[in-house]
């Protein structure tokens, strides 16, 4: 296995940065917390000491200013974030008795979905952290008009210079029917190098099918790595090079699952970044990833998700916290 190293370069994350209304641990009231799957991934990367650039449209309202402060305070580069005229999006989080999160949304006409191609011009240019070696996106920003088309165009352009990471992060309430969503997912699988999908999302997209069967089919569309997160049961992964792995989950005292999948994505990309496997020039190396390297990266990702599940809300681990449990 290659010796882990900081290969340099920036991971850009494109998509929504919204506010979660989350049930408070006690008292029966609600707390407002920074959220949005892409924004959570950017924060998770920055906490793992990976240069992270957030491509977001941030409203100039009280919620938008808090989102901007949160991202900046965590070390996320906002030099290519747009100051939007529209209002901030709101997600209302409902937790089941066992801590599993479900979502309702207030997003009509809000800032996150109004991207234009002009706003994304230069978004992948090299900056203080070096060149952009990867672009991650997913969830609502890639399916919600009118801005989804501009973000999909950005991903297609980025293929020539960067690793493409994709998380469908299905939200049926807003994305439409399965028949509406599946063609777009397959289109993005054709661009992606790294794909992370939850077991729940896969069951909605491909009902009645075994995850391994779907993963094999998705790999034929182009990705180097497809990972399915299995909640408390860990993760399974397969690669274009023929590696298949299943990793167990880590036993924890579950608080809630908010942001767990995003922490997994952050650590997955962060692990590949540290091992010098991101960027178009490293695509051959990524597509040939060996079992030992993949297992090490996935172990970090499973641990990062477990740490997040042991805390209230989306609170991804720092590099030091993750190193303390992975060695």
Helices and strands as residue ranges (DSSP letters): E 10-14, E 18-23, E 30-35, H 37-47, E 52-55, E 57-59, H 62-73, E 82-84, E 90-95, E 101-106, G 111-113, E 132-138, G 139-142, H 148-158, E 163-167, H 172-175, H 178-189, E 194-198, H 199-205, H 211-219, E 225-229, G 231-233, E 235-239, E 244-247, H 260-274, G 280-282, H 283-287, H 291-309, H 319-326
